[in-house]
């Protein structure tokens, strides 16, 4: 009896656990490799996305974090991170780098242009809408990192900050590769635009007003028709009126921008000349 009891009490604990215990052990040990596999796959996917983005931009970053910051909106920042970790500081830098490079391009491309014409051309090339056009051509719209803002706000927000993101990318390239790298990027994406302006160099409101005065009409009147969107990202719809003419409407992220669009619509509709004067 003593020997039998001894045999029973010295059974290994693992054996008493039975098949269920063994299965549980296997389950526990298999979790870590699976999690590591998912992490590796996620990192590989992010690296591939970054490589594809760099290929579209035409610049390979020594520090990929510069590019990630350039496309990150404040809403996507994790708790505890500062607003400076978003694209905003890089946008500030890129705005000034863009202005410097384009000014140099204009100075050499138009040797007979005076300061006034150069200033008009510069304003056209560095405006947010022009930067947004460049960003669209590079396919940056879907690369912007946003937080949970809702489907409708998501699309609107992406479009409203697209020009800012483009400037932030320029700032990131400048920090990562210096002036030469930023200069190459800007020239590659702005040279054709410099020689072929996409809109009149003169303010369309000025053009419309001068045309109206020449016809003996009063000064065009602009009125807000509608304002939509959240307080931080509004969209205005504005109409311009002239006696004897149907109103023309335009939309924009500010009243001034919407007024310019409305004036441009009326100019095009009425066949007003002088819109391309330089």
Secondary structure by P-SEA (a helix, b strand, c coil): caaaaaaaaaccccccccaaaaaaaaaaaaaaaaaaaaaaaaaaaaaaaaaaaaaaaccccccaaaaaaaacccccccccccccccaaaaaaaaaaaaaaaaaaaaaaacccccaaaaaaaaaaaacaaaaaaaaaaaccccccccccccaaaaaaaaaaaaaaaaaaaaaaaaaaccaaaaaaaaaaccaaaaaccccccccaaaaaaaaaaaaccccbbbbbccccccccbbbbbbbbbcccccbbbbbcccaaaaaaaaaaaaaaaacccccccc
